[in-house]
Amino acid sequence: MGFSSCLSMMGYVSYGFVRDNKSLHLREPSSVGGGRLRWWRKRGSSGPNLVDSSMPFMLKSPVGRRLVASALEPQEEFSGRTSPNEVRKEIQRCYELVHKLGRGVVYLGSSRVKSDHSHYQQAAELAREIANLLDCTTWTGVGPGLMDAAIKGALEAKKPVGGFKIARESGEWTTSNFHPYLPLETYLTCRFFSARKHGLVDAAVRNNPSDRTAVVAFPGGIGTLDEVFEILALIQLERIGSKLPIPFLLINYDSFYSKLLDFMGDCEKWGTVARGEVASLWKVCNGNLEALEYLAEFYNIPQNKMDYDIRVGAELS
């Protein structure tokens, strides 16, 4: 908090001086809103005397002294912080990759699920069939687990794959910035989670009616839920999907998300969420056929293109 803000907050308009080799000039009241607050310190100063008798009353109170002491502490030069510029550059690279590979379906999911798990096999199957159905790019966080399942499903369909890898994942590949088998030009390794999220969201945004995109949330943990609720909030606030809606599918394999849905129902009972609000933002699907039928109807896919039921067959769930 700046010193001028402290004065404004406390409602003081008087002026005074802080001595002991440091001068603090407070603005003097005027008819047009006051002058400017100016303060500087001389080289070699050991700090102000915060109980000098010439200071305003506020500066003699314990709260006032703490506020002034905080304001006079050396502040890190903002220009010396490089992370804002680095984040901006990384976000720009994410946007460039989306422009290069095309928007499509974004898959979220656990990095811990192994390839012999039924959820992995179902996720790979769904990603393959969606890639065929919508003829689109498949986007993931380029990690292991269910993200890897989505990648393999799309590659099986011989459709383009892209993604945004984070250097630190909860599963495998944590010590490498490189994916084990994807070409380098198809993904970007991000340092910042914020840039990664920007990339994933941008990949799902529809810019024109011909764009066939979606967000598909497989079972997952903290990272997946973080992404799910951030995207849910963006849709709720109409920051994305306001002009061209984006299908958001919550894949409830083996009732994985049922307790979460119960919790959202409790939120409605407590009044923290409007009744029916969340249900209107996403589609809960208990299996792959339900998800495919929803997307086929959403995008008015011709009947002759809807041959997924031959390959998917009976639901594993």
Buried (B, 14 or more C-beta within 10 A) or exposed (E): EEBBEBBEEBEBBBBBBBBEBBBBBBBEEEEEEBEEBEBEBEEEEEEBBBEBEEBBEBBBEEEBBEBBEEBBEEEEEEEEEEEEEEBEEBBEBBBEBBEEBBBBBBBBBBBBBEEEBEBBBBBBBBBBBBBBBBBBBBBBBBBBBBBBBBBBBBBBBEBBBBBBBBEEBBBBBEEEEEBEEBEEEBBBBBBBBEBBBBBBBBBBBBEEEEBBBBBBBBBBBEBBBBBBEEBBEBBBEEEBBEEBEBBBBBBBBBEBBEEBBEEBBEBBEEEEBEEEEBEEBBBBBBBBBBBBBBBBEBBEBEEEEBEBEEEBEEEBB
